[in-house]
Amino acid sequence: MRAVNKNLEAARVRREREAVLKAPVKLDIATETPSLQRAEVPNAKARILAVDDEAIVLDSFRKILVLAGFSVDTVNTGPEALALVRQRDYDFLFTDLKMPVMEGTEVVKAVKHLRPDVDVAVITGFATIETAVETMMHGAVDYVQKPFTEEELVAFANRMYVRRQARIESQSKPAVRVVAPELVDIMASREYVVPGGMFVATGHTWARIEDTGEVCVGIDDFARKAIGKVERVELPAPGTSVKRGEVLFVVRRKDEHVRFRSPVSGTVTAVNGDVKKDARAMLESPYEHGWTCMLHPTDLTLDLANLRIGKTVVSWYQDEVTALRKANSEATDGVVRWSALEERFMGAGDAPRETTTEIVEVG
């Protein structure tokens, strides 16, 4: 039933968007914008303004991007586009380079002067790719080459949308809360949570002291949100000895992997068979059912001095989340590669210098 309802809802949304395309509104809200045509969809991902002197290109933009969930305004000239930028809020402006009244390079410069917050992309033919790249010096963020297929244009617009969202998110202060471990799984996905009563290591593993004196270990909320999806996990064999800061377990997805380091020194006494069977468990319930290893500590007093707990984690988490958002916004596809993720966030630890070679060989 859920699948049927989802399909029905998707069909309803598509019908709404197709209805918008059947009756595009041609507006003349000012003498400066006589060629304006507007197609707005409910709950649009973003608002796009496209300017090109070729009507067929603008028709393609409206038909393709509206069905992809974007609201689209189109005009034929640069001056009209600038008039609209002064009147309305847009997320993106797509401009052709070669236009008779005002060239695209000048449109880019003017839009970035009027509205620095608008992301500008250039529409270019093969012969003007070099010029399109040059416009990035004036504030353009990317370019799309014509002729383009429907799939190429949708992928391009979605890629720009993801980058913009990541950048906006990186500029807002992260929400970090200290909560009881059992409440972590019901918290909002955009919030980062710190489990009360658990210690957190620099490499984003957590440690909980059991009644038996053993230490239960897993990945924290920051790590699970950063890695996103996991296909499998490699856990150490019981009886394995490990020092604080050495690699304890490895998570993998396709050809990528992230190595997580032990928050304490000790001997592995048990591993979570459920996580070994289905690595997704460590992401669905990181502080309870998703634990990875149990260790018998060798010097817990010394190790705990190097870990954070409770409110002392919050400000550090905010710095880490801010750094992660910045890294994502700068990444090609809006998501940082796991190798860079490990190096910047999970690779931090207190491993002795002489163990560095061993850690590299594990991967």
C-alpha positions in Angstrom: 0.0 0.0 0.0 2.8 2.4 0.8 4.3 1.8 -2.6 1.0 2.3 -4.3 0.3 5.5 -2.4 3.8 6.8 -3.3 3.2 6.1 -7.0 -0.2 7.8 -6.9 1.3 10.8 -5.2 4.1 11.0 -7.8 1.6 10.8 -10.6 -0.5 13.5 -9.0 2.5 15.8 -8.7 3.5 15.2 -12.4 -0.1 16.0 -13.5 0.1 19.3 -11.7 3.4 20.1 -13.3 2.2 19.1 -16.8 -0.9 21.4 -16.3 1.5 24.3 -15.6 3.2 23.6 -18.9 0.0 23.5 -20.9 -0.8 27.0 -20.0 2.4 29.0 -19.5 1.6 32.5 -18.5 3.0 35.3 -20.7 3.4 38.4 -18.5 4.0 42.0 -19.3 4.3 43.3 -15.7 6.5 46.1 -16.9 7.6 47.5 -20.2 11.1 46.2 -19.4 10.0 42.5 -19.6 7.6 42.0 -22.6 8.9 38.5 -23.4 8.5 37.1 -19.9 6.9 33.7 -19.6 6.4 32.1 -16.2 5.7 28.5 -15.2 5.4 28.0 -11.4 4.9 24.7 -9.7 3.7 24.0 -6.1 6.4 23.4 -3.6 9.1 24.1 -6.1 12.7 23.0 -5.4 13.9 26.4 -6.5 13.1 29.3 -8.8 15.1 29.6 -12.0 15.3 32.6 -14.4 16.6 31.6 -17.9 17.6 34.1 -20.6 18.3 33.2 -24.2 17.4 34.7 -27.6 16.4 31.3 -29.0 12.7 30.5 -28.2 13.3 26.8 -28.7 15.9 26.8 -25.9 13.7 28.6 -23.5 10.8 26.2 -24.3 13.1 23.3 -23.5 14.1 24.8 -20.2 10.4 25.3 -19.2 9.3 21.8 -20.3 12.2 19.9 -18.8 12.8 21.8 -15.5 9.2 22.3 -14.6 8.6 18.5 -14.8 11.7 18.2 -12.6 10.1 20.3 -9.9 11.5 23.8 -10.6 9.6 27.0 -11.2 10.9 28.7 -14.3 10.8 32.2 -15.7 12.1 32.8 -19.2 13.0 36.0 -21.1 14.7 36.8 -24.5 17.2 39.5 -23.5 19.7 40.4 -20.8 18.1 43.7 -19.9 14.8 41.9 -19.2 16.6 39.4 -17.0 18.2 42.3 -15.0 14.8 43.9 -14.6 13.4 40.7 -13.1 16.3 40.1 -10.8 15.6 43.5 -9.3 11.9 42.6 -8.8 11.9 39.0 -7.7 13.9 36.5 -5.7 15.6 33.8 -7.8 17.8 31.0 -6.7 19.4 30.5 -10.2 19.9 32.4 -13.4 20.8 30.6 -16.6 22.1 32.9 -19.3 23.2 32.3 -22.9 26.5 33.8 -23.9 25.8 35.0 -27.5 22.8 37.3 -27.5 22.2 40.4 -29.7 21.1 43.0 -27.1 23.4 42.2 -24.2 26.0 39.4 -24.1 25.9 36.8 -21.4 29.2 37.9 -19.9 27.7 41.3 -19.1 24.6 39.6 -17.7 26.8 37.5 -15.3 28.6 40.6 -14.2 25.4 42.6 -13.6 23.5 39.9 -11.8 26.4 39.2 -9.4 26.6 43.0 -8.8 22.8 43.3 -8.1 22.2 39.9 -6.4 25.4 38.2 -5.2 23.3 35.5 -3.7 21.9 34.3 -7.0 23.8 31.4 -8.5 24.5 32.0 -12.2 25.1 29.3 -14.9 26.1 29.9 -18.5 24.4 28.3 -21.5 27.1 27.7 -24.1 27.8 26.1 -27.4 31.0 24.2 -28.2 32.6 27.2 -29.8 32.2 29.4 -26.6 33.2 26.9 -23.9 36.5 28.9 -23.3 34.5 32.1 -22.8 32.0 30.2 -20.5 34.9 29.2 -18.3 36.1 32.8 -18.2 32.8 34.0 -16.9 33.5 32.1 -13.7 36.0 34.8 -12.9 33.0 37.2 -12.9 30.9 35.0 -10.6 29.3 32.2 -12.7 29.4 28.9 -10.9 29.1 26.5 -13.8 28.0 26.1 -17.4 25.8 23.7 -19.4 26.6 23.0 -23.1 23.9 23.0 -25.7 22.4 21.0 -27.3 21.6 19.1 -24.1 19.4 16.1 -23.5 16.6 16.1 -20.9 18.6 13.9 -18.6 21.7 16.2 -18.9 19.8 19.3 -18.1 17.9 17.8 -15.1 21.2 16.4 -13.7 22.9 19.8 -14.1 20.1 21.6 -12.4 19.9 19.1 -9.6 23.7 19.3 -9.1 23.5 23.1 -8.8 20.6 22.7 -6.4 22.5 20.3 -4.1 25.6 22.6 -4.1 23.5 25.6 -3.2 21.7 23.8 -0.4 25.0 22.5 1.0 26.4 26.0 0.9 23.4 27.6 2.6 23.4 24.8 5.3 27.1 25.4 5.9 26.5 29.0 6.7 23.9 28.2 9.4 24.9 27.2 12.9 24.5 23.4 13.4 21.9 22.2 15.9 23.6 19.9 18.5 21.7 18.5 21.4 22.6 16.3 24.4 19.9 13.6 24.8 19.4 10.2 26.4 20.8 7.4 24.1 17.4 5.8 23.7 16.0 9.1 22.2 18.7 9.5 19.5 16.8 7.5 16.8 13.6 9.7 17.0 15.4 13.1 16.8 15.1 15.2 13.7 17.5 14.1 10.9 19.0 17.6 10.6 19.9 17.7 14.2 23.1 16.3 15.6 22.8 14.5 18.9 25.3 13.7 21.6 24.4 10.8 23.9 24.3 11.6 27.6 26.6 9.3 29.7 28.8 8.2 26.8 32.3 9.3 25.9 33.2 10.5 22.4 36.6 10.2 20.8 38.2 12.6 18.3 37.9 10.0 15.6 34.1 9.9 16.1 33.7 6.7 17.9 31.9 6.5 21.2 32.7 4.5 24.4 30.3 3.3 27.1 31.5 1.7 30.3 29.4 -1.4 31.1 28.6 -2.7 34.6 31.2 -5.5 33.9 33.9 -2.9 33.4 34.1 -3.6 29.7 33.8 -0.8 27.2 31.2 -0.9 24.4 32.2 1.0 21.2 30.5 2.2 18.1 30.3 5.2 15.7 28.7 8.5 16.7 25.9 10.5 15.2 28.3 12.7 13.3 30.0 9.7 11.6 26.7 8.1 10.6 25.4 11.2 9.0 28.7 11.9 7.3 29.1 8.5 5.7 25.4 8.2 4.7 25.3 4.5 3.6 27.3 1.5 4.5 27.4 -1.9 2.6 29.6 -3.9 5.0 31.8 -3.6 8.0 35.0 -5.5 8.9 35.2 -6.2 12.6 38.3 -7.5 14.6 38.4 -11.0 15.9 37.8 -11.5 19.6 41.1 -11.6 21.4 42.6 -8.9 19.2 44.7 -6.3 21.2 44.4 -2.7 20.2 45.8 0.6 21.4 43.9 3.8 21.7 44.1 5.5 18.3 44.7 2.4 16.3 42.3 1.1 13.7 39.6 -1.0 15.3 37.1 -1.6 12.5 36.5 -0.6 8.8 33.3 0.3 7.0 33.0 -0.1 3.3 30.8 1.0 0.4 31.7 -0.1 -3.2 35.4 1.0 -3.6 35.4 3.4 -0.7 36.2 2.7 3.0 36.6 4.5 6.3 38.7 3.2 9.1 37.6 3.9 12.6 40.0 4.0 15.5 39.6 2.6 19.0 38.7 5.2 21.7 40.5 3.0 24.3 43.3 0.5 24.6 42.4 -3.1 25.4 41.5 -6.5 24.1 38.4 -7.2 22.0 36.1 -9.5 23.9 33.1 -9.6 21.6 31.8 -8.1 18.3 28.2 -7.4 17.2 27.1 -10.2 15.0 24.0 -8.3 13.8 26.2 -5.5 12.5 28.5 -7.9 10.9 25.6 -9.5 9.1 23.9 -6.2 8.1 26.1 -3.1 8.4 23.0 -0.8 8.2 22.2 -1.6 11.9 25.2 0.6 12.9 23.5 3.6 11.2 19.9 2.9 12.3 20.7 2.7 16.0 24.3 3.8 16.5 24.2 4.0 20.3 22.2 0.9 21.1 21.8 -2.0 18.7 24.4 -0.6 16.3 27.5 -1.0 18.6 30.4 -2.7 16.9 32.9 -4.0 19.5 33.3 -4.8 23.2 36.7 -4.3 24.8 38.4 -5.2 28.1 40.3 -2.0 28.8 44.0 -2.0 29.9 44.3 1.6 31.2 40.8 3.2 31.3 41.7 6.1 33.6 44.3 7.3 31.1 42.1 6.8 28.1 39.1 8.6 29.6 41.2 11.7 30.0 41.5 12.0 26.2 37.7 11.6 25.6 34.8 14.1 25.7 31.5 13.6 27.4 28.1 15.5 27.6 28.2 19.3 27.0 31.9 19.3 26.3 31.1 17.6 23.0 28.6 20.2 21.8 31.0 23.1 20.8 33.4 20.6 19.2 30.6 19.0 17.3 29.4 22.4 16.0 32.9 23.0 14.6 33.1 19.5 13.1 29.6 19.9 11.5 30.5 23.3 10.1 33.8 21.9 8.6 31.9 19.0 7.1 29.2 21.2 5.5 32.0 23.4 4.0 33.7 20.3 2.6 30.5 19.1 1.1 29.7 22.4 -0.5 33.1 22.5 -2.1 32.9 18.8 -3.3 32.2 18.2 -7.0 28.8 16.4 -6.4 28.0 18.1 -3.1 29.3 15.1 -1.0 32.9 14.7 0.1 34.7 11.5 -0.8 35.3 8.9 2.0 39.1 9.2 1.7 38.9 12.9 2.5 36.3 12.3 5.1 38.6 9.8 7.0 41.6 12.0 6.6 39.9 15.1 8.0 37.5 13.7 10.6 37.9 10.0 11.4 41.6 9.7 10.9 42.3 11.8 14.0 43.5 9.8 16.9 46.2 9.2 19.4 48.0 6.4 17.6 51.7 6.2 18.5 54.0 7.4 15.6 55.4 3.9 15.1 52.0 2.4 14.3 51.3 4.7 11.3 52.6 2.2 8.7 50.5 -0.6 10.1 47.4 1.6 9.9 48.0 2.3 6.2 48.5 -1.4 5.5 45.1 -2.3 7.0 43.3 -0.6 4.2 
